[in-house]
């Protein structure tokens, strides 16, 4: 089957598409025109099973009327209000709801919320808060930021600097004073892991080496994805995150979790911090916050970090940072309606209930042509393919296109196919997903 433009297709020239080979796409576009539940519909009227929750964000499935109606009501009541020196009720109400998702006492809770408009903005906000915290806490020398190889933290200059995906960095200048931990993938020891791999917790000790190299008193924060998503779903080795937390505590370094992907139920708990039992000092979120309906992010800040900013002179601005659309009323309405759905349908724990079925289904693809690794955790998975020596990334792209043409949307990252279906997925959808993907892999040369 070949995807071709439809007679009523819009002109394609003007839109410069992100993270896309524009000329290749526009020669054979793949167009989605509607969505409901677990399925998109293509412009040639085919159902396309959503194997990626849109882009890791449509956790409650598509076409949620409850969200659309909440946004409509809000736009008719208050379409916009500035967040600088002004407020509106729905943003404060949403912040209280998000803060309540964090269990534990005041020292452990991440219950101070700063709103953004995307995951990239959440990351850059978290990094700026970390550096500013040390300044107001009397340690202005702590400016260095530590990321991780193969990490993805959005596309802001802060995010690409602490990120470790080479193609996201090579064409742009990056911030000075940044270093990177090694990534945790080890095919020799951990291939075809279910859940957390057993080997690699010692890689967290890279942070000790960097503290010795740069001086611990120069390091503001280390940022990691609890599960590295965009690089191809790399679950942390057993004990790795706990070890990072211990090292950060030892040296007074803030720990930031980038939960833009893992937040809001992806692993089978509200956040990955709950799943792994490790509390960061700052947590960046977005994507599932509004079920992808409107752009919005939220940065969760621990009480001690927030309180440090509240010690200055009365009437002075606490943090010189923010956005025109911080806490946008319509986005707040979308987020609140989304939280209602998550709670009413108990979607935060659904991935835990389905994880065994999901693992068995995805790992059944082991042994198919060119499959060198399969990784699963929660409702996330990656199928890594052996790249062609003369054309790396093309095998992955061919599987991605084959799947779409046969009714399945996957996520492509190099020669790895990543999967993260909406949390409303059922066994029949998992069976359909695996069948389409299996057939595509069998056709692969």
N, C-alpha and C positions, 0 to 999 in steps of 0.2 A: 504494500500500500504506500502511495506517495502523497504527502500533504501538499496541496496546491492552493493558491489564493482563490477565494470565492468571488463570484461576480459582484457582490455587494460589499466587498471588503473595503475598509477605509484606506486612503493613501498612507504609505508607510515611510516616506522619505524624511519627514521632519523630526520624528521622535528618535533621539539618540538613546538607544536602549542600554541600561546598565549591565555590566558583567555579561555581555553578549557579543558574539561575532556577528555584528550587525548585517554585513553583506550576505553572509550565509543564511541568517534567519530570514531576511527579507526576500531571498530567492525562493524560500520554501517555508513560509510562516506557519507557526503553530498558534492558533487563536482560540481563546476561551471566551465564551459569550454569556454564560450564566452558570449558577451553581446552586445546589440544594443538598443538604445532608452530607453524604460521603462523596458526592459526584459533582464534577464540572460537566459542562456540555460544550463541545467544540463548535466551531462555526459551520461545520458540515453535519451538525446535529447528531454527534456521537457522544454517548456517556463516557466520561474519563474518570476513573476512580482516583481520588486524591490520596496518593501515598505519602504526601509530605506536609499535610496540614497547611496547604498554600506554600508558605515559606517558613515552616516551623511555627506558624502563628494561629491558624484557625483550629484551635484545640477543641472547640465545642461543635465543630461542623459548620457547614455553610447555610446561608439563608435564614438565620435566626431572626424571626419576626420581632421577638421581644427586644432585641438590641436596636433594630431599625425603628421601632415605635418609640423607644426611649430617646433616641437621637432626634427624631422628629419633634417630640414634645419639647425637648430642651431647646432646639433651634427656634421654635415658635415662642418660647418664653424668654430666653436670653441667648442670643446667638454668639456673643463674644463679650468678654470682660478682661481688662488688663490684670496681670498678676503682680505688677510692680506697684507697691504701695497701695494696692487695692485688692479686694477679694470678692468671692461669690460663694454662696453656701455649698454648692455641689462639690467643689474641690476640697473643702474641709471635711465634708462627709465622706468622700472617697478616701482621703488620707487616713481617717479614723478606721475605715473598714480594712484597708491594707495593713495598717499597724496592728490590728487585732489578729491578723493571720500569723503573727510572730509570737510563739509561746516563750515562756521564761520570764525571769525577773528583769528589772530595769537594766541591769548591767549586761544581760545577754540579748535583750530584744533589739531588733532592728526596726524601731518604731517611729522614726522621724523620716518623712517622705518628701523628696524633691522631685517634681514632675518635669519630664522632658517630652520630646516628640518622636523618639526613635531609640533603638538600641545603641546606635553610634553616639547619640547625644547623651545617653545614660552613662556610657563608658567614659566619655570625656568629662562629664560632670563628676563622676566618681573619682577620676584622677585628680581633678582640680580641687575637690574637697579634701583629698588626702594630703596634697601639698599644702593647702591653706591651713589645714588642721595643725600640722607641725609648726607652722609659722606662729599661729595664735597660741600654741602650747609652749612657745619659747625654744623651739628647736629649728630655726630657719635653715640650718644646713641640710636638713632632710628633704631633698628635692628629687633624688634618684628614683626612677620607676623600674620595676622588674616585671617583664612579661615572660612568655614562654614560646619556644620554637613551635611552629605550626598552630599557634593560637590565632583566633579571629576575634577581634574586638571592634568591629565596625570600620568605617571609612573616614572618620575624622583624623586629623593629624596626630592626636593623642592615641587613638585606637590603632592606626597603622604602625605607630612607633612601638607600642608594647606588643602588637601582634607579631606573628612570626610566619606569615604566609608570603613567600618571596614575591610572587607576582603582584600582590597588593602593595608592595613596598618599592619595587625596583625603579619605577618611574617618578617617584616623589621624594622630596627631602623629608627627613624624620627628625623628631626631637632629639636633642643632645641629652646625655645623662640617662640613657636607657640601656638595660642589659636583659638577657634572656636565659631562662632555665632551659635545659634540654627537654624535648618532647618525650612522651612516655611510651610510644609504640615500639614493640620489640617482637617482630614476627618469629624470630628464632625460638623465643620462650613462651609467647602468649597468643600465638595464632589460634583462631577459632574459639576465643573465649566467650563464655556466657556470663554476662555481668562483669564484675571487676576482675581484671587479670591478676594473677597471683604474684607476678614478679615486677619489680620496679619502684617500690616505695622509697628505696634509697636515692632515687633521682631527686627527691625533694632536698637532699643535702647540698645540691647546687646552690641553694640560697645561703647556706653556711659559707661556702666558698666565696660567694659574692660579697658577703658581709666582711670577710677577711680581706678581700681584694680592694673593695671600695671604701671600707669603713662602714660599720653598721649605722653609725650616726649620720651617714649621708643618704640612707635609703628611706624613702617615704612609704612606699607600698609595693606589694607584689600582687599582680592580678592574674587570675587563671579562670578558665571555664571549668566548673566541676567535671563536666563531660565536654571535651572539645568536640564541637558539633560540625562547623562548616568545613573543617579539614578532613572529615570523614569518620565521625563518631568514635572518639578514643576515650573509653571509660578510664577513670583513674585506677592505678594499681591499688590493691588492698593496703590500707594504711598510709597512702601517699598524702591525702588531704590532711589527715590528722598530724602527720609529720610537719607539713608546711605550717599548720597552725601553731605547733609547739615552737618552731624556729622563729616565727614572727613574734610570738610572745616573749621569747628569750631576748630578742634584740629591739623590741619596741617598734616593730614594723607593722603597718596596717595590712591586713589581708582583705583583698577585694575579690568577690566572686562575680563573674560575669554570668548571670542566669537569664540572659535574654532568650536563650533557647530552652534551658532546663526548667525555667520557672513556670508556675501554674499547671502542675500536674504531669509534666512529661515523663517523669520517672516513676510516678506512683505515690508521690507525696506532694504537698503544696509547692515546696521548693527543694532543690537538691541539697540545700543546707540541712533540711529536715531528714532527707533520705540518708545522707552520709553521717549525720550527727556531728557536723562541724560548723561552727558559727563564724562567719567572716565579720569584719568590722563595717564593711560597706558592701551592698549588693546591688548590681545593676540589672534591671529588668525592662522588658518591653513586650513585643510580639503578642503572646497570649493574654496580655492585660486587657485588650479590647476585642479579643478573638479575631484580630486582623481587620476589624470593621473601620477603624479610624486610627491614624498614627498617634501613638502615645507611649511613653516610657515612664518608669518610676525608679528612683534611686532610694534604696532603704539604707538609713544611716543609724548606727548604734547610738545609744544615749550618751555615752562618754564623749564620742566624737562631736556630736551636736552640741552638747553642753559647753564644750571648750569655746565655741563661737559666741556663747551667750554671756561672756564675762567682760565684754568691752563696754565702752561708755554708752549710756542711754542715748537713743536717737541716732546712733551710727548704724550704717548698713552692715549686716553681719557677714554677707558673702557677696562679692561683686560678680555675680553670675546669674544667668537666667535667659529666658527666651520669650519672644513675643507671644507664642502659643503655649507657654507653660500653664498646665491645668485648664486647657480649653474646655469650656462648658459642655460642648457636644461630645468631646472625647471622654470627659468624666462620666457623662450619661451612658456612653457605650461601655465603659469599664464597669460601672456599677451594675448594669444589666447583665454583663458577662459574669461577674461574680455571683449574681443571683442564680444563673444557670449552673455554674460550677457547683454551687452549694446544693441546689435543689436536686441535681442529678448525680451528686457525689462523684464528680469527674476527677477530682484531685487524686483519688485512690484507685481509679479504674485501671490505670496502667499496671498497678501492682497485681490486680486480679487477672489481667490478661497476659502478664509477662511470660508465664510458662508456655502458654499456647503460642505466643508470638515467637519466642526463642526457638521452639521446636520447628515451627513453620519456616522461619528464615534459615535456620541451620540445615534444613533439608536440601538446600541448594549447594551444600558442600559436595565437591567432586565434579561439578559441572565445568565445562571448558573455561580455562583461564582464571578460575576463582582461586585466589591465593590466601584470602582471609575473609572471615565473617565475624562481625562484632555486634553484640546485642546488649542492651540494658534498658529497662523500662519499656516504653514504646518507641525506642530508637534502634536503628540497625544500619550497618554498612556492609556492603559486599565489595571487596577490593579485588580488582582484576590485575593480572599481569600485563604491564604496558607493552605495546609494540616498541621495539628498539628504535625504529625509524620514525615513529609517530606516536609519542606518548600523548595520552588523554583521548585518543580517537576511539579506542575500544569502549571507554566509558560513554563517550558521546553517542556512539552507534547504539548501545543498549538503551540509553535515554530516549533516543528518537524512536527506536523499535517499540519500546514500551508505550510511548505516547500514541503511536499510530495504531496500537492494538488495545488502547483503552486504559492506560495507567500513567499517572504523573509521578515521576521520581525526581530526586534531587541529584544533580551531577556535580561532583567535585574531583576534577582530574579523571583518573581511572577508577574512581570509587563511586558506587551508587549508594546514596544515603536515603533512608526511609524514616518517616515520622508521621504516621497517619493521625487524623483527628482522634481524640480520646473517645469518641462515640463509636469507633470501629467495632465490628462484630466478627465472629468467626468466619461467616460467609465472605466478608470483605477480605480478610486475611488470606483465605483460600484463593480467592480471585487474584489478589495481588501476587501471590507466590506463583500461581500458574502462568500469568502473563510474563512475569520476570524470568521464570524458568525457561519458557519457550524462547524468549529473547536471547538468553545466555546460550542456549543450544544452537541458535542460528549464528552465533558470533564466530568470526574467523580469527 
